[in-house]
Amino acid sequence: MKTVGIIAEYNPFHNGHAYQIAKARELTGAEYVVIVMSGNFVQRGQPAVMEKSIRAEAALLCGADVVLELPVHYSTASAEYFASGAVALLHRLGVVDALCFGSECGEIGRLSKLADALLTEDEAFKSLLKKRLKEGIPYPQARNDVLCTVFPQLSEELPLLKYPNNILGLEYLKALKKLNSQIRPYTMPRMGSGYHDESLDSPYSSALAIRESLAAGKSLYSIKEQLPTAVHELMVRHYEKSFPILPDDFSLLLAYKLLQEQDRDFGVYFDIDSDFSDRLRKFLPAYMDYVSFCETLKTKNVTYTKVSRSLLHILLNIEQADMNAFCAQDYVYYARMLGFRKESVPLLAAMKAHTDIPLLSKLADANDLITSENGRRMLEQDIKTSHIYALAVQHKFHQNFQNEYQKQLVIL
């Protein structure tokens, strides 16, 4: 039984994602595909445009066998933490043979060579990087400058770091190497539009372009060409009942949280330093909404995405102390299923037999299955953040509140 893992957000699921699942099977010869997917909040520091069970169903409709939820601490973090948490989850399942990811490069050898170098970052590297950052140089440029200085032999490979999927792929490779995992990595060239491309002129348009269309209030017909037929039909069933959910749908919740804690050091929250904490308090009287506040707080060397992540960590109560504790030990403490295909029952049986972490299909069983304090803390925060998302859905679409304990697995 050969199994390939894919790490994804599916925000939302589109033709490129369906292509990746099919190609992953072809490249690896896998019988089963396991997806580790972000829950209701994603790496850009935003809510997912539609809630996790709909996105999990889309994946299952288009070739996935099992969909697992990536804990929110990693799904809303930078590439290094996002990759480390997701790879650790796949590794600890005990049944995944391969990891397949898209990249602009499309060459695993080149990416692996660069990943090896990045793993050897020493104190001299860190000291030089810190110096460049203090000079106000944006992090990507500062890192490249230091890499050129410390690893001149890699100068031809450094342009790979300009592209987002390459960067994420490098972090997957680093995470596999740190774990000494037997999971074999594969990569494929990204299909169609670039990650940041906002145009809808291709059947393989980016998720960003599709989200922009939804945010602009365009009809689902306008994105039909970019979606597998089954996914478009799924969206039609849920449109304006539970999605689209946008960052500004959390504006009042965020304002309340910031005002309640304006006299507190926001540095207790994950990935927030004292400079950003001070800047946030300085501009808090100018707060209007989530998106415009991100624009207000960004600077030359603090990007919009970094600001958005920081604000989301405050809103969701993701603290630095928790992240330190989680990462210092096992990264993940359970595998929570969002859905599966009935044909994948043999895979589920193998996962239960080989994994060294609890496989959760019912939240009601969690207290009996999760024995570590870290695991219970992580799941508690996953549940709370999903309830925050559910509040936004309830308010926007006048739907009944969706309690996590009452939600059912997606089974096809």
Secondary structure, 3 states (H helix, E strand, C coil): CCEEEEEECCCCCCHHHHHHHHHHHHHHCCCEEEEEEECCEECCCEECCCCHHHHHHHHHHCCCCEEEEECHHHHCCCHHHHHHHHHHHHHHHCCCCEEEEEECCCCHHHHHHHHHHHHCCCHHHHHHHHHHHHCCCCHHHHHHHHHHHHCHHHCCCHHHHHCHHHHHHHHHHHHHHHHCCCCEEEEEECCCCCCCCCCCCCCCCCHHHHHHHHHCCCCHHHHHHHCCHHHHHHHHHHECCCECCCHHHHHHHHHHHHHHCCCCCHHHECCCCHHHHHHHHHHHHHCCCHHHHHHHHCCCCCCHHHHHHHHHHHHHCCEHHHHHHHHHCCCCCCEEEEEECHHHHHHHHHHHHHCCCCEECCHHHHHHHCCCHHHHHHHHHHHHHHHHHHHHHHHHHCCCCCCHHHCCCEEC
